Amino acid sequence: MAARRPAGGRAAPAARKSARRSASPGRNGSGTFVPGFEPLANAFEQRLARALRERADGPARVGQALRYAALSPGKRVRPLLVLAACDAVGGLWGRALPAAVAVECVHAFSLVHDDLPAMDDDDYRRGRLTTHKKFGDALGVLVGDALLAFAFEELSRLTAEGVPAARVVEAVRRLAHAAGPMQLVGGQALDVAAEGRKPSARLVRDIHERKTGALFGAAIALGAIAGDADARTVDALEGAGRMAGLAFQIQDDLLNASARSLRTLGKRPGTDAARGKATYPAAVGESRARRDAVEMLRSVRSALVRRCTRPALLLALVEALAKRER
């Protein structure tokens, strides 16, 4: 059945204008990364919270820890990319809500595991204690595992939104690849192995494309799949998403080096340098890193204009990525 319009139909013209006017970084009261995206963000938050409450309330504090990890205040860039991409190819963005939940759960899994003592050993994430610091290392591992599995349970619910089974299978394939050994997990392994070494630009780019770019690409691809885009458009948009993710991670590297407080960054600033992490500014210098990120986002915009029938919302989100300060 088609998605109901109140839960996510086409963005109204006024909402589109608002998104274009307000595409600046930061979070407002509803937690949106881009002011003007409240209808999408609110629908997503409600869908995520309901899914976790109804279908992921495991025993022995698993459900509580899972909700703590997944519902922590974040920018929600990846799920917004899913919804905006569905709209950009002419679909009803509400149809893509299960995919948005799935992508955010994969992202949350990666953060929970990334923060563990055996990995980055971080105490804070999104301005509060990391999951393992709040609930213990064992639950930190288990919650990450649960989030990854739950992502695919939710992704299968695209069928209930009227997405054909063959398209759902393709969405599963793309998200599994983005989260697996060749992409996100492989990038994390490269990142760990590179600690304490002088990074090359090629190595850092490889790490960032796998760890961040792949999931950005999958997010846009899943939105396009839910929106009935043809295979060539899905592939082109996935490539644009990968590049947007690379630029986003370069900006993260720059912010980690320049931020002055936990409140500003959401985690302790300066941790990359302290651990000898392979970062793009360390490899090429801050000036080139900033130039490269700007050029990458320029290429992303061009690709979106070429491939999308109504790219306004997706372009507004890319503009917010370009201007963000946290």
Rosetta blueprint (number, residue, H / E / L):
1 M L
2 A L
3 A L
4 R L
5 R H
6 P H
7 A H
8 G H
9 G L
10 R L
11 A L
12 A L
13 P H
14 A H
15 A H
16 R H
17 K H
18 S H
19 A H
20 R H
21 R H
22 S L
23 A L
24 S L
25 P L
26 G L
27 R L
28 N L
29 G L
30 S L
31 G L
32 T L
33 F L
34 V L
35 P L
36 G L
37 F L
38 E H
39 P H
40 L H
41 A H
42 N H
43 A H
44 F H
45 E H
46 Q H
47 R H
48 L H
49 A H
50 R H
51 A H
52 L H
53 R H
54 E H
55 R H
56 A L
57 D L
58 G L
59 P L
60 A L
61 R L
62 V H
63 G H
64 Q H
65 A H
66 L H
67 R H
68 Y H
69 A H
70 A H
71 L L
72 S L
73 P L
74 G L
75 K L
76 R L
77 V H
78 R H
79 P H
80 L H
81 L H
82 V H
83 L H
84 A H
85 A H
86 C H
87 D H
88 A H
89 V L
90 G L
91 G L
92 L L
93 W H
94 G H
95 R H
96 A H
97 L H
98 P H
99 A H
100 A H
101 V H
102 A H
103 V H
104 E H
105 C H
106 V H
107 H H
108 A H
109 F H
110 S H
111 L H
112 V H
113 H H
114 D H
115 D L
116 L L
117 P L
118 A L
119 M L
120 D L
121 D L
122 D L
123 D L
124 Y E
125 R E
126 R L
127 G L
128 R E
129 L E
130 T L
131 T H
132 H H
133 K H
134 K H
135 F H
136 G L
137 D H
138 A H
139 L H
140 G H
141 V H
142 L H
143 V H
144 G H
145 D H
146 A H
147 L H
148 L H
149 A H
150 F H
151 A H
152 F H
153 E H
154 E H
155 L H
156 S H
157 R H
158 L H
159 T H
160 A H
161 E H
162 G L
163 V L
164 P L
165 A H
166 A H
167 R H
168 V H
169 V H
170 E H
171 A H
172 V H
173 R H
174 R H
175 L H
176 A H
177 H H
178 A H
179 A H
180 G L
181 P L
182 M L
183 Q L
184 L H
185 V H
186 G H
187 G H
188 Q H
189 A H
190 L H
191 D H
192 V H
193 A H
194 A H
195 E L
196 G L
197 R L
198 K L
199 P L
200 S L
201 A H
202 R H
203 L H
204 V H
205 R H
206 D H
207 I H
208 H H
209 E H
210 R H
211 K H
212 T H
213 G H
214 A H
215 L H
216 F H
217 G H
218 A H
219 A H
220 I H
221 A H
222 L H
223 G H
224 A H
225 I H
226 A H
227 G L
228 D L
229 A L
230 D L
231 A H
232 R H
233 T H
234 V H
235 D H
236 A H
237 L H
238 E H
239 G H
240 A H
241 G H
242 R H
243 M H
244 A H
245 G H
246 L H
247 A H
248 F H
249 Q H
250 I H
251 Q H
252 D H
253 D H
254 L H
255 L H
256 N H
257 A H
258 S H
259 A L
260 R L
261 S L
262 L H
263 R H
264 T H
265 L H
266 G L
267 K L
268 R L
269 P L
270 G L
271 T H
272 D H
273 A H
274 A H
275 R H
276 G L
277 K L
278 A L
279 T L
280 Y H
281 P H
282 A H
283 A H
284 V H
285 G L
286 E H
287 S H
288 R H
289 A H
290 R H
291 R H
292 D H
293 A H
294 V H
295 E H
296 M H
297 L H
298 R H
299 S H
300 V H
301 R H
302 S H
303 A H
304 L H
305 V H
306 R H
307 R H
308 C L
309 T L
310 R L
311 P L
312 A H
313 L H
314 L H
315 L H
316 A H
317 L H
318 V H
319 E H
320 A H
321 L H
322 A H
323 K H
324 R L
325 E L
326 R L
